[in-house]
Structures are given as C-alpha cells and as structure tokens.
Amino acid sequence: MKLIDEFRDPALAQQLVESIRGVATRRWTIMEVCGGQTHGLLRHGIDEELRDVVELLHGPGCPVCVTPTTVIDHAIELALRPGVLLTTFGDMLRVPGKHRSLMQAQAEGANIQMVYSPLDAVKLAQELPSTQVVFFAVGFETTAPATAIAVSQAEALDLPNFSVLTAHVRVEPAMEAIAQAEDCRVNGFLAAGHVCTITGYEQYHKLAQRYRMPIVVTGFEPIDLLVGIYRCLQLLEQGSFDVVNAYTRSVRPAGNLAAQEILQQVFVVADQPWRGLGEVPLGGLILASKFRGFDAVDRFALERTTVAVEDECQSGAVMSGRIRPTQCPHFGSRCTPQSPLGAPMVSTEGACSAYYRYSNLVPLNTSPAS
C-alpha cells in the first residue's frame, strides 16, 4: 500500500537502527508525545531494540487519557437527564469517571449513542427536534476542527437542541509543562505528526530554544519513528536545539490554514485542567462568545471544571514520563483493559494499553488477576 508498505521496510529499519547506534555516544532520553507513536514503538519492538542507546518516555499525547474525571461525570449526569441524548466517540465509553464509566451508566439507563463524527450528532439533533443532543467533544487540535465545523453548522441550521461538552486540549502547552518541570529528564521530543498537520511546527522553535531541547516532528510507522529518533539524536549529539520535520508527506511548516481558520472562528484558547497533570496554562479550547449558546456547561448549568482531581490511576506519572506503565503497582493486576483504573489502560492511544498489549512482561490473552 503506497505510503504504508515503504515505511515498514525491515531492511531499511535495520539500517536505521545501525545508524542510530552509530551516532549515539551516550544514552539519551527522548519523549514521544503522541500515544499513537507509543503504540508504534512497542508494536514494532523499537523501544526494546534501542533500549541500550536511547530511553523512550511516553508523553501526554492521549486526549482521552487527559480528560478529567469531572468532565466524564458531567457527561454521565447529562445522559441521565430526561430528554437528553449524549453522543461521543467510542473510545470514551469505557473511560472511568469518579465512580463509573459512560458504558456502565448506559447499562443503568443513561441515553448515550456512539458517533463517528460530530456531524453525526448535528444530524441527530435535526432528526430529533424534541431531544437535547449533546456531543462530548474530546481530542487535540486534530479533531477540534471537526467539532468547530459541527458547531458552525448547528448555528447555520439554527438548532436549539444541539450543544457540545468540550474537552479539547492543545499539545504544545503540555510539552512546555513537562519541559519546565524540576524533575524533567527529557532531552528531546518527538512531536505528534497528526497534530502538526493541523498546527504546523513553526511555534515549536521558541519551545526548543527556551528549554534547550530539539524537537522532531514524526509519523507513526516504524521507519517514521526510527528516522525521528535518528534525527533527534543527531541534534542532541551536535548540541543543536532545532526543530526538524521528519514527516514531510503530511506536515507543512504553517500547517493546515483552513483548519486553523475554523478553529479560530469557533474556539478561543484557555487554561485547561488535564487529568493527571493539573491545570495546564493555555492548554485547552473553549467556545468563543459568539457560540457560547452551544456550550452544554452553560445550557445545563453545570459547574465548570477548574481542577483535575487526582485518583488511584497513576496516569499523571505515566504521561509525564516519571514512571513506565509497568512500574505502576496496579498494572496488569488491579488495572487491566477489562477492568481499568484509568484511561491510559482503556484508550487505543493509552501507554498502559500499549504495554499490556505488546510488552512481553505481561502475556496476552490471560485472565486479569483478581
């Protein structure tokens, strides 16, 4: 398959591994920001192959994982209200709130429907005029444009029964929060290629220079990841704190200007609480004043989330690179994909899910420990 098979070439991968070993004079620590990158690194055994020359830390790039429990509880509360239909993406259904998940609430009678696009929720609002349809909007800058389009379309259609419960977050502020932490061990970042497809990467230059950390934009296939690691190690060995685009087939310096325009029309940047990381300055998107009538928090008089409450899940330590998933005392015992304590074990982008699925430390197809 074009643009897939050539980025899974075993011979080229082996050449890149040898090049990485050849350029490294010490063991560097690199954080891949995106959960999709984490899954790629573990699925293809890259982390194990390079363990002696590079330590790979897993960053906060899982939007489902960083959604605060209070927001999930708000979604459940709405879904239990008469006359309300809550819609959201499938990977949010099993993420636990404070006491239960959306799926568990659905079993108790909550009115919840999975959708594949925010526009599906707009269509439902058209078809069900007597029902308040709420779209639970989660995701980075990658999915936020689709939510913005849905809100814009709902305004054009004058839909009084459509609203969004917004939990969109921004990647760069989270990277900065990690870089400026006193216990930060990160030497360089692999930036999320899909996010940079929307935002571009020009804004990363200040971040790289301020914290003296090279940033390499990369994709998700094994060759993408190996090239990203190689380029990052090159910069580190040279003492260069530059930004390099190693995902040129998708990412341009300025990003997707049309997507940025719709984001700027519908959303404004704001401080945002992240599950496990606390409040991240300028770390989220909220509806602009013109569209606040579509804000479910205002429409249903919910308490706006200002604090990301910590819980038993060690997600914050995992997503900031302080521990590996296997270092969590609950990993593979009390916390499994069948019975998760938190989102990193549930989401398709979660680091704990990746370790459970691909790591040989926990055999697959075993029953979870009681």
Number of C-alpha atoms within 10 A of each C-alpha: 6 6 9 11 10 13 18 15 13 12 9 15 19 13 12 18 19 13 14 22 18 11 15 16 11 12 14 19 16 25 25 29 26 28 28 22 27 29 24 20 23 19 16 14 15 18 18 14 13 18 12 12 19 20 17 24 23 27 29 31 30 24 27 24 29 28 26 27 28 19 24 23 19 21 26 23 16 25 25 19 13 11 12 19 23 27 27 25 17 14 14 23 21 22 25 22 22 15 9 15 21 25 18 16 21 16 11 10 11 22 20 25 17 16 16 11 17 25 19 16 27 23 14 19 22 19 10 13 13 12 17 23 30 29 32 24 23 22 22 23 24 18 20 27 23 18 25 24 18 24 25 17 14 23 16 9 11 11 18 17 19 27 30 27 26 23 25 26 31 26 23 20 18 23 22 18 17 19 23 11 10 7 11 13 17 19 20 25 27 28 31 24 28 22 22 27 24 25 24 21 25 15 13 22 16 13 21 21 15 13 14 17 24 27 30 31 30 31 29 22 21 25 23 21 27 25 21 26 27 22 24 30 29 16 20 21 14 9 12 16 22 19 26 23 23 22 23 14 10 16 23 17 16 15 18 16 13 10 20 17 12 17 22 15 15 23 22 14 18 16 17 26 25 26 28 24 21 18 18 19 16 18 23 26 23 20 23 17 12 11 18 17 17 24 22 23 21 14 13 11 9 13 11 11 16 14 15 20 16 16 15 8 21 21 28 22 19 24 31 28 23 16 16 19 26 17 12 16 12 16 22 25 14 14 22 20 19 12 16 22 22 28 31 30 30 27 24 18 24 31 34 34 25 24 22 21 19 19 17 9 11 15 12 11 7 8 11 13 10 6
